[in-house]
């Protein structure tokens, strides 16, 4: 078999596998760019903005209007249930986007519609400069 064909097949398999892993990881929620996130959260009546970092991180600076629901707290789900409505989407962010993706997965399992900020507040701050 031709080496180029073998390489093309292997590359196609890798691309499909990467897509499948990413699709599974984001199952049930959307991850959007800073620009899209800004547009989504601009309608404060239609969306709930949630910072899932620690209180210390939140106190160092957060997106205006964000509620704090610390993902690392022992009662994250209880805090979310007490502070959030399932009637409106939840826009989540953290420092880099990883923690908020994990939080998004938990929130989806609890019945929330979730939008995650790609790159977290670091990307947000870079985009706003």
TORKOL-4160 file (C-alpha; in steps of 0.2 Angstrom, whole numbers, padded with zeros to 4 digits, m for minus):
129
<pt num="1" X="0000" Y="0000" Z="0000"/>
<pt num="2" X="0006" Y="0018" Z="m0004"/>
<pt num="3" X="0014" Y="0027" Z="0011"/>
<pt num="4" X="0004" Y="0043" Z="0007"/>
<pt num="5" X="m0012" Y="0034" Z="0007"/>
<pt num="6" X="m0008" Y="0026" Z="0024"/>
<pt num="7" X="m0003" Y="0043" Z="0031"/>
<pt num="8" X="m0019" Y="0050" Z="0025"/>
<pt num="9" X="m0029" Y="0037" Z="0033"/>
<pt num="10" X="m0020" Y="0038" Z="0049"/>
<pt num="11" X="m0022" Y="0057" Z="0049"/>
<pt num="12" X="m0041" Y="0056" Z="0045"/>
<pt num="13" X="m0043" Y="0044" Z="0060"/>
<pt num="14" X="m0034" Y="0056" Z="0072"/>
<pt num="15" X="m0045" Y="0070" Z="0066"/>
<pt num="16" X="m0061" Y="0060" Z="0068"/>
<pt num="17" X="m0055" Y="0054" Z="0086"/>
<pt num="18" X="m0051" Y="0072" Z="0091"/>
<pt num="19" X="m0067" Y="0078" Z="0085"/>
<pt num="20" X="m0076" Y="0064" Z="0095"/>
<pt num="21" X="m0067" Y="0067" Z="0111"/>
<pt num="22" X="m0071" Y="0086" Z="0110"/>
<pt num="23" X="m0089" Y="0083" Z="0106"/>
<pt num="24" X="m0091" Y="0071" Z="0121"/>
<pt num="25" X="m0082" Y="0083" Z="0132"/>
<pt num="26" X="m0094" Y="0098" Z="0128"/>
<pt num="27" X="m0109" Y="0087" Z="0128"/>
<pt num="28" X="m0124" Y="0097" Z="0133"/>
<pt num="29" X="m0116" Y="0115" Z="0133"/>
<pt num="30" X="m0109" Y="0127" Z="0121"/>
<pt num="31" X="m0091" Y="0135" Z="0122"/>
<pt num="32" X="m0090" Y="0152" Z="0114"/>
<pt num="33" X="m0077" Y="0165" Z="0110"/>
<pt num="34" X="m0076" Y="0181" Z="0121"/>
<pt num="35" X="m0085" Y="0191" Z="0108"/>
<pt num="36" X="m0100" Y="0179" Z="0107"/>
<pt num="37" X="m0100" Y="0178" Z="0126"/>
<pt num="38" X="m0100" Y="0197" Z="0128"/>
<pt num="39" X="m0115" Y="0198" Z="0116"/>
<pt num="40" X="m0124" Y="0184" Z="0126"/>
<pt num="41" X="m0122" Y="0192" Z="0143"/>
<pt num="42" X="m0126" Y="0209" Z="0137"/>
<pt num="43" X="m0144" Y="0205" Z="0140"/>
<pt num="44" X="m0144" Y="0203" Z="0158"/>
<pt num="45" X="m0162" Y="0199" Z="0160"/>
<pt num="46" X="m0160" Y="0184" Z="0148"/>
<pt num="47" X="m0145" Y="0176" Z="0155"/>
<pt num="48" X="m0137" Y="0172" Z="0172"/>
<pt num="49" X="m0118" Y="0176" Z="0173"/>
<pt num="50" X="m0108" Y="0165" Z="0185"/>
<pt num="51" X="m0090" Y="0165" Z="0190"/>
<pt num="52" X="m0085" Y="0148" Z="0196"/>
<pt num="53" X="m0068" Y="0153" Z="0203"/>
<pt num="54" X="m0064" Y="0154" Z="0221"/>
<pt num="55" X="m0069" Y="0170" Z="0232"/>
<pt num="56" X="m0051" Y="0176" Z="0232"/>
<pt num="57" X="m0050" Y="0175" Z="0213"/>
<pt num="58" X="m0067" Y="0183" Z="0211"/>
<pt num="59" X="m0062" Y="0197" Z="0223"/>
<pt num="60" X="m0046" Y="0201" Z="0212"/>
<pt num="61" X="m0058" Y="0205" Z="0198"/>
<pt num="62" X="m0073" Y="0198" Z="0189"/>
<pt num="63" X="m0085" Y="0202" Z="0175"/>
<pt num="64" X="m0097" Y="0215" Z="0181"/>
<pt num="65" X="m0114" Y="0207" Z="0187"/>
<pt num="66" X="m0107" Y="0189" Z="0189"/>
<pt num="67" X="m0113" Y="0179" Z="0203"/>
<pt num="68" X="m0100" Y="0169" Z="0213"/>
<pt num="69" X="m0103" Y="0150" Z="0214"/>
<pt num="70" X="m0086" Y="0142" Z="0218"/>
<pt num="71" X="m0084" Y="0126" Z="0209"/>
<pt num="72" X="m0071" Y="0120" Z="0222"/>
<pt num="73" X="m0083" Y="0122" Z="0236"/>
<pt num="74" X="m0090" Y="0106" Z="0244"/>
<pt num="75" X="m0108" Y="0111" Z="0240"/>
<pt num="76" X="m0106" Y="0118" Z="0223"/>
<pt num="77" X="m0123" Y="0110" Z="0217"/>
<pt num="78" X="m0132" Y="0117" Z="0232"/>
<pt num="79" X="m0125" Y="0134" Z="0229"/>
<pt num="80" X="m0130" Y="0133" Z="0211"/>
<pt num="81" X="m0148" Y="0127" Z="0215"/>
<pt num="82" X="m0150" Y="0142" Z="0228"/>
<pt num="83" X="m0143" Y="0155" Z="0216"/>
<pt num="84" X="m0149" Y="0150" Z="0199"/>
<pt num="85" X="m0165" Y="0148" Z="0189"/>
<pt num="86" X="m0167" Y="0134" Z="0177"/>
<pt num="87" X="m0178" Y="0146" Z="0167"/>
<pt num="88" X="m0164" Y="0156" Z="0160"/>
<pt num="89" X="m0147" Y="0150" Z="0152"/>
<pt num="90" X="m0132" Y="0151" Z="0163"/>
<pt num="91" X="m0116" Y="0159" Z="0156"/>
<pt num="92" X="m0101" Y="0152" Z="0166"/>
<pt num="93" X="m0082" Y="0157" Z="0166"/>
<pt num="94" X="m0067" Y="0153" Z="0176"/>
<pt num="95" X="m0048" Y="0158" Z="0174"/>
<pt num="96" X="m0044" Y="0148" Z="0159"/>
<pt num="97" X="m0060" Y="0139" Z="0154"/>
<pt num="98" X="m0056" Y="0121" Z="0160"/>
<pt num="99" X="m0064" Y="0123" Z="0177"/>
<pt num="100" X="m0080" Y="0131" Z="0170"/>
<pt num="101" X="m0081" Y="0117" Z="0157"/>
<pt num="102" X="m0081" Y="0105" Z="0172"/>
<pt num="103" X="m0094" Y="0116" Z="0181"/>
<pt num="104" X="m0104" Y="0117" Z="0165"/>
<pt num="105" X="m0105" Y="0098" Z="0164"/>
<pt num="106" X="m0112" Y="0097" Z="0182"/>
<pt num="107" X="m0124" Y="0111" Z="0179"/>
<pt num="108" X="m0131" Y="0102" Z="0163"/>
<pt num="109" X="m0133" Y="0086" Z="0173"/>
<pt num="110" X="m0143" Y="0097" Z="0185"/>
<pt num="111" X="m0155" Y="0103" Z="0171"/>
<pt num="112" X="m0147" Y="0120" Z="0167"/>
<pt num="113" X="m0144" Y="0127" Z="0149"/>
<pt num="114" X="m0126" Y="0132" Z="0150"/>
<pt num="115" X="m0114" Y="0143" Z="0139"/>
<pt num="116" X="m0095" Y="0142" Z="0143"/>
<pt num="117" X="m0082" Y="0156" Z="0140"/>
<pt num="118" X="m0068" Y="0149" Z="0129"/>
<pt num="119" X="m0051" Y="0153" Z="0137"/>
<pt num="120" X="m0060" Y="0160" Z="0153"/>
<pt num="121" X="m0057" Y="0177" Z="0160"/>
<pt num="122" X="m0039" Y="0177" Z="0154"/>
<pt num="123" X="m0046" Y="0177" Z="0136"/>
<pt num="124" X="m0059" Y="0189" Z="0141"/>
<pt num="125" X="m0046" Y="0202" Z="0147"/>
<pt num="126" X="m0035" Y="0199" Z="0131"/>
<pt num="127" X="m0050" Y="0202" Z="0120"/>
<pt num="128" X="m0056" Y="0218" Z="0129"/>
<pt num="129" X="m0038" Y="0227" Z="0128"/>
